[in-house]
């Protein structure tokens, strides 16, 4: 299935994804020590979210992801918001990104050959629990429960003008299966699924990354597969696993090489991350990744480096 990604890849060799939203929001003074994380600002300071989207576009991102990662009906309900308020926040997360894109495009006299894309970010079940389980997998959670969790939010975001749905930090095969089945009910939308991994061959749950990629190969709506919020040192091996077994765009957007401590809610340094972001990205592109960006703790400065990898067709 053709996708917006393929035209960008044809034009410049790769798709540049954006970097961390929350990290940049915090750099601008936002306090995100909250169960809703960056989604908290959908209620408190949506204008700041739009500014960060605009910044990522200015440094060269082809795709900006919405502030809806941690925005779920379950999460909003726990914070006392009504269902209608939750729907509004989800819809507005997409509109903020669209508005940022419109502002960016407006500065150019001639139409852009590559129009930036808006990806509606959809975080895993663990993100709504706010207990760090997107980095461990779940115990005693059925595919049915996971489908029920994702269903309402998927309906809302599928009916927005987002260009693509981005299911992110998926820690286990059961959740990927739930998403795969739900997408069949929304054939008008394309999606990517990226997994969180514990090492160079296993998902956070301990299941094989290879098995997860194989599971998604026959899903036409899923046009990209890959990994996010995983240390850079693991990424090359994961690309090498995916490359021979998938026809989909391989996308990678790792964190800065730190591990999240869900108890203390801090990022802790992990040894072994010696290469620069640009050096790593060069290696990942050569290995077969065609969409590259950053996750937690990365910044616009990191994403700006990716423009050096562009090879005009």
Secondary structure as a PSIPRED ss2 file (coil, helix, strand):
# PSIPRED VFORMAT (PSIPRED V4.0)

   1 X C   1.000  0.000  0.000
   2 X C   1.000  0.000  0.000
   3 X C   1.000  0.000  0.000
   4 X H   0.000  1.000  0.000
   5 X H   0.000  1.000  0.000
   6 X H   0.000  1.000  0.000
   7 X H   0.000  1.000  0.000
   8 X H   0.000  1.000  0.000
   9 X H   0.000  1.000  0.000
  10 X H   0.000  1.000  0.000
  11 X H   0.000  1.000  0.000
  12 X H   0.000  1.000  0.000
  13 X C   1.000  0.000  0.000
  14 X C   1.000  0.000  0.000
  15 X E   0.000  0.000  1.000
  16 X E   0.000  0.000  1.000
  17 X E   0.000  0.000  1.000
  18 X C   1.000  0.000  0.000
  19 X C   1.000  0.000  0.000
  20 X C   1.000  0.000  0.000
  21 X H   0.000  1.000  0.000
  22 X H   0.000  1.000  0.000
  23 X H   0.000  1.000  0.000
  24 X H   0.000  1.000  0.000
  25 X H   0.000  1.000  0.000
  26 X H   0.000  1.000  0.000
  27 X H   0.000  1.000  0.000
  28 X C   1.000  0.000  0.000
  29 X C   1.000  0.000  0.000
  30 X C   1.000  0.000  0.000
  31 X C   1.000  0.000  0.000
  32 X C   1.000  0.000  0.000
  33 X C   1.000  0.000  0.000
  34 X C   1.000  0.000  0.000
  35 X C   1.000  0.000  0.000
  36 X C   1.000  0.000  0.000
  37 X H   0.000  1.000  0.000
  38 X H   0.000  1.000  0.000
  39 X H   0.000  1.000  0.000
  40 X H   0.000  1.000  0.000
  41 X H   0.000  1.000  0.000
  42 X H   0.000  1.000  0.000
  43 X H   0.000  1.000  0.000
  44 X H   0.000  1.000  0.000
  45 X C   1.000  0.000  0.000
  46 X H   0.000  1.000  0.000
  47 X H   0.000  1.000  0.000
  48 X H   0.000  1.000  0.000
  49 X H   0.000  1.000  0.000
  50 X H   0.000  1.000  0.000
  51 X H   0.000  1.000  0.000
  52 X H   0.000  1.000  0.000
  53 X H   0.000  1.000  0.000
  54 X H   0.000  1.000  0.000
  55 X H   0.000  1.000  0.000
  56 X H   0.000  1.000  0.000
  57 X H   0.000  1.000  0.000
  58 X H   0.000  1.000  0.000
  59 X C   1.000  0.000  0.000
  60 X C   1.000  0.000  0.000
  61 X C   1.000  0.000  0.000
  62 X C   1.000  0.000  0.000
  63 X E   0.000  0.000  1.000
  64 X E   0.000  0.000  1.000
  65 X E   0.000  0.000  1.000
  66 X C   1.000  0.000  0.000
  67 X C   1.000  0.000  0.000
  68 X C   1.000  0.000  0.000
  69 X C   1.000  0.000  0.000
  70 X C   1.000  0.000  0.000
  71 X C   1.000  0.000  0.000
  72 X C   1.000  0.000  0.000
  73 X H   0.000  1.000  0.000
  74 X H   0.000  1.000  0.000
  75 X H   0.000  1.000  0.000
  76 X H   0.000  1.000  0.000
  77 X H   0.000  1.000  0.000
  78 X H   0.000  1.000  0.000
  79 X C   1.000  0.000  0.000
  80 X C   1.000  0.000  0.000
  81 X C   1.000  0.000  0.000
  82 X C   1.000  0.000  0.000
  83 X H   0.000  1.000  0.000
  84 X H   0.000  1.000  0.000
  85 X H   0.000  1.000  0.000
  86 X H   0.000  1.000  0.000
  87 X H   0.000  1.000  0.000
  88 X H   0.000  1.000  0.000
  89 X H   0.000  1.000  0.000
  90 X H   0.000  1.000  0.000
  91 X H   0.000  1.000  0.000
  92 X H   0.000  1.000  0.000
  93 X H   0.000  1.000  0.000
  94 X H   0.000  1.000  0.000
  95 X H   0.000  1.000  0.000
  96 X H   0.000  1.000  0.000
  97 X H   0.000  1.000  0.000
  98 X H   0.000  1.000  0.000
  99 X H   0.000  1.000  0.000
 100 X H   0.000  1.000  0.000
 101 X H   0.000  1.000  0.000
 102 X H   0.000  1.000  0.000
 103 X H   0.000  1.000  0.000
 104 X H   0.000  1.000  0.000
 105 X H   0.000  1.000  0.000
 106 X H   0.000  1.000  0.000
 107 X C   1.000  0.000  0.000
 108 X C   1.000  0.000  0.000
 109 X C   1.000  0.000  0.000
 110 X C   1.000  0.000  0.000
 111 X C   1.000  0.000  0.000
 112 X C   1.000  0.000  0.000
 113 X C   1.000  0.000  0.000
 114 X C   1.000  0.000  0.000
 115 X C   1.000  0.000  0.000
 116 X C   1.000  0.000  0.000
 117 X E   0.000  0.000  1.000
 118 X E   0.000  0.000  1.000
 119 X E   0.000  0.000  1.000
 120 X E   0.000  0.000  1.000
 121 X E   0.000  0.000  1.000
 122 X E   0.000  0.000  1.000
 123 X E   0.000  0.000  1.000
 124 X C   1.000  0.000  0.000
 125 X H   0.000  1.000  0.000
 126 X H   0.000  1.000  0.000
 127 X H   0.000  1.000  0.000
 128 X H   0.000  1.000  0.000
 129 X H   0.000  1.000  0.000
 130 X C   1.000  0.000  0.000
 131 X C   1.000  0.000  0.000
 132 X C   1.000  0.000  0.000
 133 X H   0.000  1.000  0.000
 134 X H   0.000  1.000  0.000
 135 X H   0.000  1.000  0.000
 136 X C   1.000  0.000  0.000
 137 X C   1.000  0.000  0.000
 138 X C   1.000  0.000  0.000
 139 X C   1.000  0.000  0.000
 140 X C   1.000  0.000  0.000
 141 X C   1.000  0.000  0.000
 142 X C   1.000  0.000  0.000
 143 X H   0.000  1.000  0.000
 144 X H   0.000  1.000  0.000
 145 X H   0.000  1.000  0.000
 146 X H   0.000  1.000  0.000
 147 X H   0.000  1.000  0.000
 148 X H   0.000  1.000  0.000
 149 X H   0.000  1.000  0.000
 150 X H   0.000  1.000  0.000
 151 X H   0.000  1.000  0.000
 152 X H   0.000  1.000  0.000
 153 X H   0.000  1.000  0.000
 154 X H   0.000  1.000  0.000
 155 X H   0.000  1.000  0.000
 156 X H   0.000  1.000  0.000
 157 X H   0.000  1.000  0.000
 158 X H   0.000  1.000  0.000
 159 X C   1.000  0.000  0.000
 160 X C   1.000  0.000  0.000
 161 X C   1.000  0.000  0.000
 162 X C   1.000  0.000  0.000
 163 X C   1.000  0.000  0.000
 164 X E   0.000  0.000  1.000
 165 X E   0.000  0.000  1.000
 166 X E   0.000  0.000  1.000
 167 X E   0.000  0.000  1.000
 168 X E   0.000  0.000  1.000
 169 X E   0.000  0.000  1.000
 170 X E   0.000  0.000  1.000
 171 X C   1.000  0.000  0.000
 172 X C   1.000  0.000  0.000
 173 X H   0.000  1.000  0.000
 174 X H   0.000  1.000  0.000
 175 X H   0.000  1.000  0.000
 176 X H   0.000  1.000  0.000
 177 X H   0.000  1.000  0.000
 178 X H   0.000  1.000  0.000
 179 X H   0.000  1.000  0.000
 180 X H   0.000  1.000  0.000
 181 X H   0.000  1.000  0.000
 182 X H   0.000  1.000  0.000
 183 X H   0.000  1.000  0.000
 184 X C   1.000  0.000  0.000
 185 X C   1.000  0.000  0.000
 186 X C   1.000  0.000  0.000
 187 X C   1.000  0.000  0.000
 188 X C   1.000  0.000  0.000
 189 X C   1.000  0.000  0.000
 190 X C   1.000  0.000  0.000
 191 X E   0.000  0.000  1.000
 192 X E   0.000  0.000  1.000
 193 X E   0.000  0.000  1.000
 194 X E   0.000  0.000  1.000
 195 X E   0.000  0.000  1.000
 196 X C   1.000  0.000  0.000
 197 X E   0.000  0.000  1.000
 198 X C   1.000  0.000  0.000
 199 X C   1.000  0.000  0.000
 200 X C   1.000  0.000  0.000
 201 X C   1.000  0.000  0.000
 202 X E   0.000  0.000  1.000
 203 X E   0.000  0.000  1.000
 204 X C   1.000  0.000  0.000
 205 X C   1.000  0.000  0.000
 206 X C   1.000  0.000  0.000
 207 X C   1.000  0.000  0.000
 208 X E   0.000  0.000  1.000
 209 X H   0.000  1.000  0.000
 210 X H   0.000  1.000  0.000
 211 X H   0.000  1.000  0.000
 212 X H   0.000  1.000  0.000
 213 X H   0.000  1.000  0.000
 214 X H   0.000  1.000  0.000
 215 X H   0.000  1.000  0.000
 216 X H   0.000  1.000  0.000
 217 X C   1.000  0.000  0.000
 218 X C   1.000  0.000  0.000
 219 X C   1.000  0.000  0.000
 220 X C   1.000  0.000  0.000
 221 X C   1.000  0.000  0.000
 222 X E   0.000  0.000  1.000
 223 X E   0.000  0.000  1.000
 224 X E   0.000  0.000  1.000
 225 X E   0.000  0.000  1.000
 226 X E   0.000  0.000  1.000
 227 X E   0.000  0.000  1.000
 228 X E   0.000  0.000  1.000
 229 X C   1.000  0.000  0.000
 230 X C   1.000  0.000  0.000
 231 X C   1.000  0.000  0.000
 232 X H   0.000  1.000  0.000
 233 X H   0.000  1.000  0.000
 234 X H   0.000  1.000  0.000
 235 X H   0.000  1.000  0.000
 236 X H   0.000  1.000  0.000
 237 X H   0.000  1.000  0.000
 238 X H   0.000  1.000  0.000
 239 X H   0.000  1.000  0.000
 240 X H   0.000  1.000  0.000
 241 X H   0.000  1.000  0.000
 242 X H   0.000  1.000  0.000
 243 X H   0.000  1.000  0.000
 244 X C   1.000  0.000  0.000
 245 X C   1.000  0.000  0.000
 246 X C   1.000  0.000  0.000
 247 X C   1.000  0.000  0.000
 248 X C   1.000  0.000  0.000
 249 X E   0.000  0.000  1.000
 250 X E   0.000  0.000  1.000
 251 X E   0.000  0.000  1.000
 252 X E   0.000  0.000  1.000
 253 X E   0.000  0.000  1.000
 254 X C   1.000  0.000  0.000
 255 X C   1.000  0.000  0.000
 256 X C   1.000  0.000  0.000
 257 X C   1.000  0.000  0.000
 258 X E   0.000  0.000  1.000
 259 X E   0.000  0.000  1.000
 260 X E   0.000  0.000  1.000
 261 X E   0.000  0.000  1.000
 262 X C   1.000  0.000  0.000
 263 X C   1.000  0.000  0.000
 264 X C   1.000  0.000  0.000
 265 X C   1.000  0.000  0.000
 266 X E   0.000  0.000  1.000
 267 X E   0.000  0.000  1.000
 268 X E   0.000  0.000  1.000
 269 X E   0.000  0.000  1.000
 270 X C   1.000  0.000  0.000
 271 X C   1.000  0.000  0.000
 272 X C   1.000  0.000  0.000
 273 X C   1.000  0.000  0.000
 274 X C   1.000  0.000  0.000
 275 X C   1.000  0.000  0.000
 276 X C   1.000  0.000  0.000
 277 X H   0.000  1.000  0.000
 278 X H   0.000  1.000  0.000
 279 X H   0.000  1.000  0.000
 280 X H   0.000  1.000  0.000
 281 X H   0.000  1.000  0.000
 282 X H   0.000  1.000  0.000
 283 X H   0.000  1.000  0.000
 284 X H   0.000  1.000  0.000
 285 X H   0.000  1.000  0.000
 286 X H   0.000  1.000  0.000
 287 X H   0.000  1.000  0.000
 288 X C   1.000  0.000  0.000
 289 X C   1.000  0.000  0.000
 290 X C   1.000  0.000  0.000
 291 X E   0.000  0.000  1.000
 292 X E   0.000  0.000  1.000
 293 X C   1.000  0.000  0.000
 294 X C   1.000  0.000  0.000
 295 X C   1.000  0.000  0.000
 296 X C   1.000  0.000  0.000
 297 X C   1.000  0.000  0.000
 298 X C   1.000  0.000  0.000
 299 X C   1.000  0.000  0.000
 300 X H   0.000  1.000  0.000
 301 X H   0.000  1.000  0.000
 302 X H   0.000  1.000  0.000
 303 X H   0.000  1.000  0.000
 304 X H   0.000  1.000  0.000
 305 X H   0.000  1.000  0.000
 306 X H   0.000  1.000  0.000
 307 X H   0.000  1.000  0.000
 308 X H   0.000  1.000  0.000
 309 X H   0.000  1.000  0.000
 310 X C   1.000  0.000  0.000
 311 X C   1.000  0.000  0.000
 312 X C   1.000  0.000  0.000
 313 X C   1.000  0.000  0.000
